[in-house]
């Protein structure tokens, strides 16, 4: 009986950088929407990341592969609404 020898290719180690896109969600106290954006950009951490997606590329030509939202969104908390803590 003939014996077959299989050669397993040797594996090599690679460093890979993967772009990620997503969004963070956090609450800040500020004087205005623009101040809230500035403050949020200063204090955001990995713990605030709500969703993220690994991508091979962010865009090609005029097509964006990033998940929405594509721009910062600011919402004023309505101080007249009763909170769940009251």
PDB file with SEQRES, HELIX, SHEET and CRYST1 records, atoms N, CA, C and O in Angstrom:
SEQRES   1 A   86  UNK UNK UNK UNK UNK UNK UNK UNK UNK UNK UNK UNK UNK          
SEQRES   2 A   86  UNK UNK UNK UNK UNK UNK UNK UNK UNK UNK UNK UNK UNK          
SEQRES   3 A   86  UNK UNK UNK UNK UNK UNK UNK UNK UNK UNK UNK UNK UNK          
SEQRES   4 A   86  UNK UNK UNK UNK UNK UNK UNK UNK UNK UNK UNK UNK UNK          
SEQRES   5 A   86  UNK UNK UNK UNK UNK UNK UNK UNK UNK UNK UNK UNK UNK          
SEQRES   6 A   86  UNK UNK UNK UNK UNK UNK UNK UNK UNK UNK UNK UNK UNK          
SEQRES   7 A   86  UNK UNK UNK UNK UNK UNK UNK UNK                              
HELIX    1 AA1 UNK A   33  UNK A   43  1                                  11    
HELIX    2 AA2 UNK A   46  UNK A   48  5                                   3    
SHEET    1 AA1 2 UNK A  19  UNK A  24  0                                        
SHEET    2 AA1 2 UNK A  49  UNK A  55 -1                                        
SHEET    1 AA2 2 UNK A  59  UNK A  60  0                                        
SHEET    2 AA2 2 UNK A  63  UNK A  64 -1                                        
CRYST1    1.000    1.000    1.000  90.00  90.00  90.00 P 1           1          
ATOM      1  N   UNK A   1       0.845  -1.162   0.000  1.00  0.00           N  
ATOM      2  CA  UNK A   1       0.000   0.000   0.000  1.00  0.00           C  
ATOM      3  C   UNK A   1       0.900   1.238   0.000  1.00  0.00           C  
ATOM      4  O   UNK A   1       1.860   1.331   0.765  1.00  0.00           O  
ATOM      5  N   UNK A   2       0.562   2.183  -0.877  1.00  0.00           N  
ATOM      6  CA  UNK A   2       1.368   3.372  -1.003  1.00  0.00           C  
ATOM      7  C   UNK A   2       1.025   4.350   0.121  1.00  0.00           C  
ATOM      8  O   UNK A   2      -0.149   4.574   0.418  1.00  0.00           O  
ATOM      9  N   UNK A   3       2.042   4.925   0.737  1.00  0.00           N  
ATOM     10  CA  UNK A   3       1.854   5.878   1.831  1.00  0.00           C  
ATOM     11  C   UNK A   3       1.903   7.299   1.264  1.00  0.00           C  
ATOM     12  O   UNK A   3       2.834   7.661   0.545  1.00  0.00           O  
ATOM     13  N   UNK A   4       0.887   8.092   1.598  1.00  0.00           N  
ATOM     14  CA  UNK A   4       0.829   9.479   1.138  1.00  0.00           C  
ATOM     15  C   UNK A   4       1.307  10.401   2.239  1.00  0.00           C  
ATOM     16  O   UNK A   4       0.952  10.232   3.405  1.00  0.00           O  
ATOM     17  N   UNK A   5       2.099  11.356   1.869  1.00  0.00           N  
ATOM     18  CA  UNK A   5       2.581  12.336   2.828  1.00  0.00           C  
ATOM     19  C   UNK A   5       1.911  13.676   2.513  1.00  0.00           C  
ATOM     20  O   UNK A   5       2.013  14.206   1.407  1.00  0.00           O  
ATOM     21  N   UNK A   6       1.236  14.190   3.513  1.00  0.00           N  
ATOM     22  CA  UNK A   6       0.577  15.474   3.360  1.00  0.00           C  
ATOM     23  C   UNK A   6       1.432  16.538   4.033  1.00  0.00           C  
ATOM     24  O   UNK A   6       1.889  16.369   5.164  1.00  0.00           O  
ATOM     25  N   UNK A   7       1.631  17.603   3.335  1.00  0.00           N  
ATOM     26  CA  UNK A   7       2.394  18.703   3.892  1.00  0.00           C  
ATOM     27  C   UNK A   7       1.422  19.773   4.354  1.00  0.00           C  
ATOM     28  O   UNK A   7       0.626  20.292   3.571  1.00  0.00           O  
ATOM     29  N   UNK A   8       1.498  20.092   5.629  1.00  0.00           N  
ATOM     30  CA  UNK A   8       0.668  21.157   6.174  1.00  0.00           C  
ATOM     31  C   UNK A   8       1.454  22.449   6.048  1.00  0.00           C  
ATOM     32  O   UNK A   8       2.564  22.560   6.567  1.00  0.00           O  
ATOM     33  N   UNK A   9       0.869  23.441   5.347  1.00  0.00           N  
ATOM     34  CA  UNK A   9       1.609  24.693   5.202  1.00  0.00           C  
ATOM     35  C   UNK A   9       1.817  25.344   6.564  1.00  0.00           C  
ATOM     36  O   UNK A   9       0.933  25.336   7.421  1.00  0.00           O  
ATOM     37  N   UNK A  10       2.987  25.899   6.736  1.00  0.00           N  
ATOM     38  CA  UNK A  10       3.257  26.540   8.023  1.00  0.00           C  
ATOM     39  C   UNK A  10       2.493  27.857   8.092  1.00  0.00           C  
ATOM     40  O   UNK A  10       2.401  28.592   7.109  1.00  0.00           O  
ATOM     41  N   UNK A  11       1.955  28.134   9.261  1.00  0.00           N  
ATOM     42  CA  UNK A  11       1.211  29.365   9.477  1.00  0.00           C  
ATOM     43  C   UNK A  11       2.160  30.468   9.876  1.00  0.00           C  
ATOM     44  O   UNK A  11       3.135  30.247  10.595  1.00  0.00           O  
ATOM     45  N   UNK A  12       1.861  31.657   9.400  1.00  0.00           N  
ATOM     46  CA  UNK A  12       2.674  32.817   9.714  1.00  0.00           C  
ATOM     47  C   UNK A  12       1.836  33.778  10.535  1.00  0.00           C  
ATOM     48  O   UNK A  12       0.610  33.794  10.432  1.00  0.00           O  
ATOM     49  N   UNK A  13       2.499  34.569  11.342  1.00  0.00           N  
ATOM     50  CA  UNK A  13       1.804  35.551  12.162  1.00  0.00           C  
ATOM     51  C   UNK A  13       1.747  36.886  11.414  1.00  0.00           C  
ATOM     52  O   UNK A  13       2.736  37.334  10.834  1.00  0.00           O  
ATOM     53  N   UNK A  14       0.555  37.512  11.442  1.00  0.00           N  
ATOM     54  CA  UNK A  14       0.362  38.800  10.790  1.00  0.00           C  
ATOM     55  C   UNK A  14      -0.223  39.788  11.790  1.00  0.00           C  
ATOM     56  O   UNK A  14      -1.034  39.416  12.637  1.00  0.00           O  
ATOM     57  N   UNK A  15       0.186  41.034  11.691  1.00  0.00           N  
ATOM     58  CA  UNK A  15      -0.458  42.123  12.419  1.00  0.00           C  
ATOM     59  C   UNK A  15      -1.497  42.718  11.481  1.00  0.00           C  
ATOM     60  O   UNK A  15      -1.189  43.041  10.334  1.00  0.00           O  
ATOM     61  N   UNK A  16      -2.711  42.862  11.957  1.00  0.00           N  
ATOM     62  CA  UNK A  16      -3.796  43.357  11.130  1.00  0.00           C  
ATOM     63  C   UNK A  16      -4.451  44.548  11.831  1.00  0.00           C  
ATOM     64  O   UNK A  16      -4.817  44.468  13.003  1.00  0.00           O  
ATOM     65  N   UNK A  17      -4.590  45.638  11.105  1.00  0.00           N  
ATOM     66  CA  UNK A  17      -5.326  46.801  11.603  1.00  0.00           C  
ATOM     67  C   UNK A  17      -6.657  46.831  10.869  1.00  0.00           C  
ATOM     68  O   UNK A  17      -6.699  46.876   9.640  1.00  0.00           O  
ATOM     69  N   UNK A  18      -7.737  46.807  11.629  1.00  0.00           N  
ATOM     70  CA  UNK A  18      -9.073  46.797  11.052  1.00  0.00           C  
ATOM     71  C   UNK A  18      -9.780  48.095  11.419  1.00  0.00           C  
ATOM     72  O   UNK A  18      -9.918  48.402  12.603  1.00  0.00           O  
ATOM     73  N   UNK A  19     -10.229  48.863  10.431  1.00  0.00           N  
ATOM     74  CA  UNK A  19     -11.013  50.050  10.755  1.00  0.00           C  
ATOM     75  C   UNK A  19     -12.348  49.623  11.353  1.00  0.00           C  
ATOM     76  O   UNK A  19     -12.956  48.652  10.901  1.00  0.00           O  
ATOM     77  N   UNK A  20     -12.793  50.337  12.352  1.00  0.00           N  
ATOM     78  CA  UNK A  20     -14.103  50.077  12.941  1.00  0.00           C  
ATOM     79  C   UNK A  20     -14.923  51.361  12.900  1.00  0.00           C  
ATOM     80  O   UNK A  20     -14.383  52.461  13.012  1.00  0.00           O  
ATOM     81  N   UNK A  21     -16.210  51.207  12.741  1.00  0.00           N  
ATOM     82  CA  UNK A  21     -17.124  52.342  12.732  1.00  0.00           C  
ATOM     83  C   UNK A  21     -18.301  51.997  13.623  1.00  0.00           C  
ATOM     84  O   UNK A  21     -18.699  50.837  13.731  1.00  0.00           O  
ATOM     85  N   UNK A  22     -18.837  52.988  14.241  1.00  0.00           N  
ATOM     86  CA  UNK A  22     -19.988  52.778  15.108  1.00  0.00           C  
ATOM     87  C   UNK A  22     -20.351  54.068  15.792  1.00  0.00           C  
ATOM     88  O   UNK A  22     -20.074  55.153  15.280  1.00  0.00           O  
ATOM     89  N   UNK A  23     -20.971  53.954  16.953  1.00  0.00           N  
ATOM     90  CA  UNK A  23     -21.290  55.172  17.686  1.00  0.00           C  
ATOM     91  C   UNK A  23     -21.278  54.933  19.183  1.00  0.00           C  
ATOM     92  O   UNK A  23     -21.479  53.820  19.670  1.00  0.00           O  
ATOM     93  N   UNK A  24     -21.031  56.026  19.890  1.00  0.00           N  
ATOM     94  CA  UNK A  24     -21.039  56.018  21.356  1.00  0.00           C  
ATOM     95  C   UNK A  24     -22.258  56.812  21.817  1.00  0.00           C  
ATOM     96  O   UNK A  24     -22.721  57.714  21.118  1.00  0.00           O  
ATOM     97  N   UNK A  25     -22.766  56.476  22.980  1.00  0.00           N  
ATOM     98  CA  UNK A  25     -23.929  57.157  23.534  1.00  0.00           C  
ATOM     99  C   UNK A  25     -23.596  57.557  24.961  1.00  0.00           C  
ATOM    100  O   UNK A  25     -23.264  56.706  25.786  1.00  0.00           O  
ATOM    101  N   UNK A  26     -23.681  58.850  25.256  1.00  0.00           N  
ATOM    102  CA  UNK A  26     -23.383  59.308  26.605  1.00  0.00           C  
ATOM    103  C   UNK A  26     -24.164  60.575  26.903  1.00  0.00           C  
ATOM    104  O   UNK A  26     -24.685  61.225  25.997  1.00  0.00           O  
ATOM    105  N   UNK A  27     -24.237  60.913  28.163  1.00  0.00           N  
ATOM    106  CA  UNK A  27     -24.945  62.093  28.632  1.00  0.00           C  
ATOM    107  C   UNK A  27     -23.929  63.061  29.225  1.00  0.00           C  
ATOM    108  O   UNK A  27     -23.048  62.658  29.985  1.00  0.00           O  
ATOM    109  N   UNK A  28     -24.057  64.342  28.874  1.00  0.00           N  
ATOM    110  CA  UNK A  28     -23.187  65.386  29.426  1.00  0.00           C  
ATOM    111  C   UNK A  28     -24.048  66.584  29.810  1.00  0.00           C  
ATOM    112  O   UNK A  28     -25.134  66.787  29.266  1.00  0.00           O  
ATOM    113  N   UNK A  29     -23.552  67.362  30.742  1.00  0.00           N  
ATOM    114  CA  UNK A  29     -24.202  68.623  31.093  1.00  0.00           C  
ATOM    115  C   UNK A  29     -23.442  69.735  30.401  1.00  0.00           C  
ATOM    116  O   UNK A  29     -22.219  69.824  30.511  1.00  0.00           O  
ATOM    117  N   UNK A  30     -24.183  70.601  29.672  1.00  0.00           N  
ATOM    118  CA  UNK A  30     -23.536  71.654  28.904  1.00  0.00           C  
ATOM    119  C   UNK A  30     -24.473  72.847  28.753  1.00  0.00           C  
ATOM    120  O   UNK A  30     -25.670  72.761  29.027  1.00  0.00           O  
ATOM    121  N   UNK A  31     -23.893  73.963  28.308  1.00  0.00           N  
ATOM    122  CA  UNK A  31     -24.648  75.201  28.139  1.00  0.00           C  
ATOM    123  C   UNK A  31     -25.405  75.254  26.817  1.00  0.00           C  
ATOM    124  O   UNK A  31     -26.403  75.967  26.711  1.00  0.00           O  
ATOM    125  N   UNK A  32     -24.952  74.520  25.813  1.00  0.00           N  
ATOM    126  CA  UNK A  32     -25.576  74.548  24.492  1.00  0.00           C  
ATOM    127  C   UNK A  32     -25.290  73.229  23.778  1.00  0.00           C  
ATOM    128  O   UNK A  32     -24.516  72.405  24.265  1.00  0.00           O  
ATOM    129  N   UNK A  33     -25.928  73.036  22.608  1.00  0.00           N  
ATOM    130  CA  UNK A  33     -25.683  71.824  21.826  1.00  0.00           C  
ATOM    131  C   UNK A  33     -24.223  71.732  21.402  1.00  0.00           C  
ATOM    132  O   UNK A  33     -23.613  70.668  21.505  1.00  0.00           O  
ATOM    133  N   UNK A  34     -23.661  72.838  20.926  1.00  0.00           N  
ATOM    134  CA  UNK A  34     -22.264  72.794  20.469  1.00  0.00           C  
ATOM    135  C   UNK A  34     -21.316  72.525  21.638  1.00  0.00           C  
ATOM    136  O   UNK A  34     -20.317  71.825  21.479  1.00  0.00           O  
ATOM    137  N   UNK A  35     -21.627  73.076  22.802  1.00  0.00           N  
ATOM    138  CA  UNK A  35     -20.817  72.807  23.994  1.00  0.00           C  
ATOM    139  C   UNK A  35     -20.963  71.342  24.404  1.00  0.00           C  
ATOM    140  O   UNK A  35     -19.997  70.722  24.847  1.00  0.00           O  
ATOM    141  N   UNK A  36     -22.174  70.785  24.258  1.00  0.00           N  
ATOM    142  CA  UNK A  36     -22.405  69.372  24.581  1.00  0.00           C  
ATOM    143  C   UNK A  36     -21.579  68.465  23.678  1.00  0.00           C  
ATOM    144  O   UNK A  36     -21.016  67.471  24.137  1.00  0.00           O  
ATOM    145  N   UNK A  37     -21.507  68.809  22.392  1.00  0.00           N  
ATOM    146  CA  UNK A  37     -20.700  68.022  21.451  1.00  0.00           C  
ATOM    147  C   UNK A  37     -19.230  68.089  21.834  1.00  0.00           C  
ATOM    148  O   UNK A  37     -18.557  67.061  21.911  1.00  0.00           O  
ATOM    149  N   UNK A  38     -18.733  69.292  22.074  1.00  0.00           N  
ATOM    150  CA  UNK A  38     -17.326  69.450  22.468  1.00  0.00           C  
ATOM    151  C   UNK A  38     -17.014  68.668  23.734  1.00  0.00           C  
ATOM    152  O   UNK A  38     -15.988  67.993  23.818  1.00  0.00           O  
ATOM    153  N   UNK A  39     -17.904  68.761  24.720  1.00  0.00           N  
ATOM    154  CA  UNK A  39     -17.677  68.076  25.989  1.00  0.00           C  
ATOM    155  C   UNK A  39     -17.720  66.555  25.806  1.00  0.00           C  
ATOM    156  O   UNK A  39     -16.898  65.831  26.368  1.00  0.00           O  
ATOM    157  N   UNK A  40     -18.684  66.083  25.018  1.00  0.00           N  
ATOM    158  CA  UNK A  40     -18.794  64.640  24.778  1.00  0.00           C  
ATOM    159  C   UNK A  40     -17.550  64.103  24.078  1.00  0.00           C  
ATOM    160  O   UNK A  40     -17.078  63.014  24.404  1.00  0.00           O  
ATOM    161  N   UNK A  41     -17.016  64.861  23.118  1.00  0.00           N  
ATOM    162  CA  UNK A  41     -15.797  64.431  22.420  1.00  0.00           C  
ATOM    163  C   UNK A  41     -14.602  64.371  23.358  1.00  0.00           C  
ATOM    164  O   UNK A  41     -13.678  63.590  23.132  1.00  0.00           O  
ATOM    165  N   UNK A  42     -14.607  65.177  24.396  1.00  0.00           N  
ATOM    166  CA  UNK A  42     -13.510  65.169  25.370  1.00  0.00           C  
ATOM    167  C   UNK A  42     -13.605  64.002  26.348  1.00  0.00           C  
ATOM    168  O   UNK A  42     -12.578  63.474  26.775  1.00  0.00           O  
ATOM    169  N   UNK A  43     -14.822  63.591  26.710  1.00  0.00           N  
ATOM    170  CA  UNK A  43     -14.974  62.607  27.788  1.00  0.00           C  
ATOM    171  C   UNK A  43     -15.354  61.207  27.306  1.00  0.00           C  
ATOM    172  O   UNK A  43     -15.383  60.277  28.111  1.00  0.00           O  
ATOM    173  N   UNK A  44     -15.643  61.034  26.024  1.00  0.00           N  
ATOM    174  CA  UNK A  44     -16.075  59.724  25.529  1.00  0.00           C  
ATOM    175  C   UNK A  44     -14.977  58.684  25.743  1.00  0.00           C  
ATOM    176  O   UNK A  44     -13.794  58.973  25.562  1.00  0.00           O  
ATOM    177  N   UNK A  45     -15.377  57.481  26.128  1.00  0.00           N  
ATOM    178  CA  UNK A  45     -14.451  56.364  26.323  1.00  0.00           C  
ATOM    179  C   UNK A  45     -14.996  55.134  25.614  1.00  0.00           C  
ATOM    180  O   UNK A  45     -16.116  55.146  25.101  1.00  0.00           O  
ATOM    181  N   UNK A  46     -14.215  54.098  25.589  1.00  0.00           N  
ATOM    182  CA  UNK A  46     -14.640  52.836  24.985  1.00  0.00           C  
ATOM    183  C   UNK A  46     -15.883  52.286  25.678  1.00  0.00           C  
ATOM    184  O   UNK A  46     -16.667  51.566  25.060  1.00  0.00           O  
ATOM    185  N   UNK A  47     -16.069  52.617  26.949  1.00  0.00           N  
ATOM    186  CA  UNK A  47     -17.250  52.157  27.676  1.00  0.00           C  
ATOM    187  C   UNK A  47     -18.534  52.766  27.147  1.00  0.00           C  
ATOM    188  O   UNK A  47     -19.610  52.209  27.367  1.00  0.00           O  
ATOM    189  N   UNK A  48     -18.452  53.902  26.450  1.00  0.00           N  
ATOM    190  CA  UNK A  48     -19.628  54.562  25.893  1.00  0.00           C  
ATOM    191  C   UNK A  48     -20.023  54.030  24.516  1.00  0.00           C  
ATOM    192  O   UNK A  48     -21.071  54.401  23.987  1.00  0.00           O  
ATOM    193  N   UNK A  49     -19.201  53.175  23.938  1.00  0.00           N  
ATOM    194  CA  UNK A  49     -19.497  52.659  22.601  1.00  0.00           C  
ATOM    195  C   UNK A  49     -20.684  51.715  22.691  1.00  0.00           C  
ATOM    196  O   UNK A  49     -20.661  50.718  23.412  1.00  0.00           O  
ATOM    197  N   UNK A  50     -21.721  52.058  21.938  1.00  0.00           N  
ATOM    198  CA  UNK A  50     -22.952  51.271  21.959  1.00  0.00           C  
ATOM    199  C   UNK A  50     -22.950  50.204  20.870  1.00  0.00           C  
ATOM    200  O   UNK A  50     -23.333  49.059  21.116  1.00  0.00           O  
ATOM    201  N   UNK A  51     -22.523  50.577  19.675  1.00  0.00           N  
ATOM    202  CA  UNK A  51     -22.412  49.612  18.579  1.00  0.00           C  
ATOM    203  C   UNK A  51     -21.144  49.893  17.791  1.00  0.00           C  
ATOM    204  O   UNK A  51     -20.673  51.029  17.736  1.00  0.00           O  
ATOM    205  N   UNK A  52     -20.603  48.864  17.190  1.00  0.00           N  
ATOM    206  CA  UNK A  52     -19.445  49.036  16.314  1.00  0.00           C  
ATOM    207  C   UNK A  52     -19.444  47.906  15.308  1.00  0.00           C  
ATOM    208  O   UNK A  52     -20.007  46.836  15.537  1.00  0.00           O  
ATOM    209  N   UNK A  53     -18.798  48.172  14.192  1.00  0.00           N  
ATOM    210  CA  UNK A  53     -18.753  47.204  13.111  1.00  0.00           C  
ATOM    211  C   UNK A  53     -17.377  47.253  12.448  1.00  0.00           C  
ATOM    212  O   UNK A  53     -16.923  48.327  12.055  1.00  0.00           O  
ATOM    213  N   UNK A  54     -16.713  46.111  12.320  1.00  0.00           N  
ATOM    214  CA  UNK A  54     -15.424  46.114  11.612  1.00  0.00           C  
ATOM    215  C   UNK A  54     -15.662  46.238  10.109  1.00  0.00           C  
ATOM    216  O   UNK A  54     -16.592  45.642   9.567  1.00  0.00           O  
ATOM    217  N   UNK A  55     -14.819  47.011   9.451  1.00  0.00           N  
ATOM    218  CA  UNK A  55     -14.965  47.256   8.017  1.00  0.00           C  
ATOM    219  C   UNK A  55     -13.628  47.049   7.312  1.00  0.00           C  
ATOM    220  O   UNK A  55     -12.567  47.258   7.902  1.00  0.00           O  
ATOM    221  N   UNK A  56     -13.686  46.641   6.058  1.00  0.00           N  
ATOM    222  CA  UNK A  56     -12.458  46.584   5.274  1.00  0.00           C  
ATOM    223  C   UNK A  56     -12.047  47.978   4.841  1.00  0.00           C  
ATOM    224  O   UNK A  56     -10.858  48.265   4.703  1.00  0.00           O  
ATOM    225  N   UNK A  57     -13.027  48.846   4.626  1.00  0.00           N  
ATOM    226  CA  UNK A  57     -12.765  50.236   4.263  1.00  0.00           C  
ATOM    227  C   UNK A  57     -13.979  51.074   4.646  1.00  0.00           C  
ATOM    228  O   UNK A  57     -15.103  50.573   4.689  1.00  0.00           O  
ATOM    229  N   UNK A  58     -13.740  52.363   4.926  1.00  0.00           N  
ATOM    230  CA  UNK A  58     -14.835  53.256   5.295  1.00  0.00           C  
ATOM    231  C   UNK A  58     -15.630  53.704   4.075  1.00  0.00           C  
ATOM    232  O   UNK A  58     -16.858  53.783   4.125  1.00  0.00           O  
ATOM    233  N   UNK A  59     -14.944  53.991   2.999  1.00  0.00           N  
ATOM    234  CA  UNK A  59     -15.643  54.450   1.805  1.00  0.00           C  
ATOM    235  C   UNK A  59     -14.870  54.072   0.559  1.00  0.00           C  
ATOM    236  O   UNK A  59     -13.667  53.816   0.592  1.00  0.00           O  
ATOM    237  N   UNK A  60     -15.609  54.046  -0.548  1.00  0.00           N  
ATOM    238  CA  UNK A  60     -15.007  53.839  -1.871  1.00  0.00           C  
ATOM    239  C   UNK A  60     -15.730  54.789  -2.807  1.00  0.00           C  
ATOM    240  O   UNK A  60     -16.941  54.684  -3.003  1.00  0.00           O  
ATOM    241  N   UNK A  61     -14.983  55.714  -3.382  1.00  0.00           N  
ATOM    242  CA  UNK A  61     -15.613  56.733  -4.216  1.00  0.00           C  
ATOM    243  C   UNK A  61     -16.538  57.585  -3.367  1.00  0.00           C  
ATOM    244  O   UNK A  61     -16.123  58.144  -2.351  1.00  0.00           O  
ATOM    245  N   UNK A  62     -17.784  57.683  -3.785  1.00  0.00           N  
ATOM    246  CA  UNK A  62     -18.735  58.468  -3.006  1.00  0.00           C  
ATOM    247  C   UNK A  62     -19.673  57.591  -2.187  1.00  0.00           C  
ATOM    248  O   UNK A  62     -20.715  58.064  -1.734  1.00  0.00           O  
ATOM    249  N   UNK A  63     -19.323  56.324  -1.989  1.00  0.00           N  
ATOM    250  CA  UNK A  63     -20.154  55.412  -1.208  1.00  0.00           C  
ATOM    251  C   UNK A  63     -19.517  55.183   0.165  1.00  0.00           C  
ATOM    252  O   UNK A  63     -18.344  54.821   0.264  1.00  0.00           O  
ATOM    253  N   UNK A  64     -20.294  55.395   1.206  1.00  0.00           N  
ATOM    254  CA  UNK A  64     -19.820  55.200   2.581  1.00  0.00           C  
ATOM    255  C   UNK A  64     -20.325  53.872   3.110  1.00  0.00           C  
ATOM    256  O   UNK A  64     -21.523  53.595   3.040  1.00  0.00           O  
ATOM    257  N   UNK A  65     -19.433  53.043   3.637  1.00  0.00           N  
ATOM    258  CA  UNK A  65     -19.797  51.748   4.188  1.00  0.00           C  
ATOM    259  C   UNK A  65     -20.109  51.808   5.685  1.00  0.00           C  
ATOM    260  O   UNK A  65     -20.544  50.813   6.266  1.00  0.00           O  
ATOM    261  N   UNK A  66     -19.892  52.961   6.308  1.00  0.00           N  
ATOM    262  CA  UNK A  66     -20.073  53.100   7.748  1.00  0.00           C  
ATOM    263  C   UNK A  66     -21.548  53.018   8.128  1.00  0.00           C  
ATOM    264  O   UNK A  66     -22.408  53.526   7.409  1.00  0.00           O  
ATOM    265  N   UNK A  67     -21.838  52.376   9.260  1.00  0.00           N  
ATOM    266  CA  UNK A  67     -23.223  52.336   9.710  1.00  0.00           C  
ATOM    267  C   UNK A  67     -23.657  53.720  10.185  1.00  0.00           C  
ATOM    268  O   UNK A  67     -22.832  54.521  10.624  1.00  0.00           O  
ATOM    269  N   UNK A  68     -24.939  53.992  10.094  1.00  0.00           N  
ATOM    270  CA  UNK A  68     -25.471  55.282  10.564  1.00  0.00           C  
ATOM    271  C   UNK A  68     -25.563  55.261  12.073  1.00  0.00           C  
ATOM    272  O   UNK A  68     -25.673  54.172  12.636  1.00  0.00           O  
ATOM    273  N   UNK A  69     -25.527  56.364  12.756  1.00  0.00           N  
ATOM    274  CA  UNK A  69     -25.543  57.732  12.262  1.00  0.00           C  
ATOM    275  C   UNK A  69     -24.172  58.160  11.757  1.00  0.00           C  
ATOM    276  O   UNK A  69     -23.147  57.740  12.294  1.00  0.00           O  
ATOM    277  N   UNK A  70     -24.158  58.995  10.727  1.00  0.00           N  
ATOM    278  CA  UNK A  70     -22.921  59.486  10.142  1.00  0.00           C  
ATOM    279  C   UNK A  70     -22.480  60.797  10.755  1.00  0.00           C  
ATOM    280  O   UNK A  70     -21.325  61.194  10.604  1.00  0.00           O  
ATOM    281  N   UNK A  71     -23.385  61.476  11.445  1.00  0.00           N  
ATOM    282  CA  UNK A  71     -23.061  62.752  12.085  1.00  0.00           C  
ATOM    283  C   UNK A  71     -23.476  62.691  13.544  1.00  0.00           C  
ATOM    284  O   UNK A  71     -24.304  61.869  13.937  1.00  0.00           O  
ATOM    285  N   UNK A  72     -22.888  63.570  14.337  1.00  0.00           N  
ATOM    286  CA  UNK A  72     -23.245  63.647  15.747  1.00  0.00           C  
ATOM    287  C   UNK A  72     -24.700  64.102  15.869  1.00  0.00           C  
ATOM    288  O   UNK A  72     -25.167  64.930  15.087  1.00  0.00           O  
ATOM    289  N   UNK A  73     -25.399  63.562  16.841  1.00  0.00           N  
ATOM    290  CA  UNK A  73     -26.786  63.926  17.120  1.00  0.00           C  
ATOM    291  C   UNK A  73     -26.880  64.348  18.580  1.00  0.00           C  
ATOM    292  O   UNK A  73     -26.375  63.657  19.464  1.00  0.00           O  
ATOM    293  N   UNK A  74     -27.525  65.480  18.832  1.00  0.00           N  
ATOM    294  CA  UNK A  74     -27.671  66.001  20.190  1.00  0.00           C  
ATOM    295  C   UNK A  74     -29.149  66.131  20.483  1.00  0.00           C  
ATOM    296  O   UNK A  74     -29.917  66.604  19.645  1.00  0.00           O  
ATOM    297  N   UNK A  75     -29.550  65.712  21.671  1.00  0.00           N  
ATOM    298  CA  UNK A  75     -30.941  65.821  22.076  1.00  0.00           C  
ATOM    299  C   UNK A  75     -30.998  66.391  23.482  1.00  0.00           C  
ATOM    300  O   UNK A  75     -30.353  65.874  24.394  1.00  0.00           O  
ATOM    301  N   UNK A  76     -31.767  67.455  23.658  1.00  0.00           N  
ATOM    302  CA  UNK A  76     -31.930  68.070  24.965  1.00  0.00           C  
ATOM    303  C   UNK A  76     -32.887  67.223  25.792  1.00  0.00           C  
ATOM    304  O   UNK A  76     -33.974  66.875  25.332  1.00  0.00           O  
ATOM    305  N   UNK A  77     -32.482  66.899  27.000  1.00  0.00           N  
ATOM    306  CA  UNK A  77     -33.348  66.145  27.899  1.00  0.00           C  
ATOM    307  C   UNK A  77     -34.424  67.104  28.391  1.00  0.00           C  
ATOM    308  O   UNK A  77     -34.114  68.181  28.901  1.00  0.00           O  
ATOM    309  N   UNK A  78     -35.690  66.717  28.240  1.00  0.00           N  
ATOM    310  CA  UNK A  78     -36.808  67.582  28.642  1.00  0.00           C  
ATOM    311  C   UNK A  78     -36.888  67.612  30.158  1.00  0.00           C  
ATOM    312  O   UNK A  78     -37.227  66.610  30.788  1.00  0.00           O  
ATOM    313  N   UNK A  79     -36.579  68.755  30.739  1.00  0.00           N  
ATOM    314  CA  UNK A  79     -36.568  68.879  32.199  1.00  0.00           C  
ATOM    315  C   UNK A  79     -37.962  68.945  32.781  1.00  0.00           C  
ATOM    316  O   UNK A  79     -38.134  68.784  33.989  1.00  0.00           O  
ATOM    317  N   UNK A  80     -38.994  69.187  31.922  1.00  0.00           N  
ATOM    318  CA  UNK A  80     -40.356  69.244  32.408  1.00  0.00           C  
ATOM    319  C   UNK A  80     -40.997  67.872  32.519  1.00  0.00           C  
ATOM    320  O   UNK A  80     -42.016  67.708  33.192  1.00  0.00           O  
ATOM    321  N   UNK A  81     -40.388  66.868  31.845  1.00  0.00           N  
ATOM    322  CA  UNK A  81     -40.924  65.510  31.901  1.00  0.00           C  
ATOM    323  C   UNK A  81     -40.563  64.878  33.239  1.00  0.00           C  
ATOM    324  O   UNK A  81     -39.424  64.998  33.689  1.00  0.00           O  
ATOM    325  N   UNK A  82     -41.519  64.204  33.884  1.00  0.00           N  
ATOM    326  CA  UNK A  82     -41.158  63.491  35.120  1.00  0.00           C  
ATOM    327  C   UNK A  82     -40.256  62.303  34.791  1.00  0.00           C  
ATOM    328  O   UNK A  82     -40.489  61.572  33.829  1.00  0.00           O  
ATOM    329  N   UNK A  83     -39.246  62.135  35.595  1.00  0.00           N  
ATOM    330  CA  UNK A  83     -38.329  61.019  35.360  1.00  0.00           C  
ATOM    331  C   UNK A  83     -38.802  59.780  36.094  1.00  0.00           C  
ATOM    332  O   UNK A  83     -39.681  59.857  36.952  1.00  0.00           O  
ATOM    333  N   UNK A  84     -38.225  58.646  35.760  1.00  0.00           N  
ATOM    334  CA  UNK A  84     -38.572  57.385  36.435  1.00  0.00           C  
ATOM    335  C   UNK A  84     -38.106  57.381  37.881  1.00  0.00           C  
ATOM    336  O   UNK A  84     -38.590  56.596  38.696  1.00  0.00           O  
ATOM    337  N   UNK A  85     -37.159  58.266  38.195  1.00  0.00           N  
ATOM    338  CA  UNK A  85     -36.604  58.293  39.545  1.00  0.00           C  
ATOM    339  C   UNK A  85     -37.481  59.081  40.517  1.00  0.00           C  
ATOM    340  O   UNK A  85     -37.294  58.983  41.730  1.00  0.00           O  
ATOM    341  N   UNK A  86     -38.442  59.867  40.001  1.00  0.00           N  
ATOM    342  CA  UNK A  86     -39.303  60.671  40.881  1.00  0.00           C  
ATOM    343  C   UNK A  86     -40.393  59.827  41.500  1.00  0.00           C  
ATOM    344  O   UNK A  86     -41.209  60.337  42.267  1.00  0.00           O  
TER     345      UNK A  86                                                      
END                                                                             
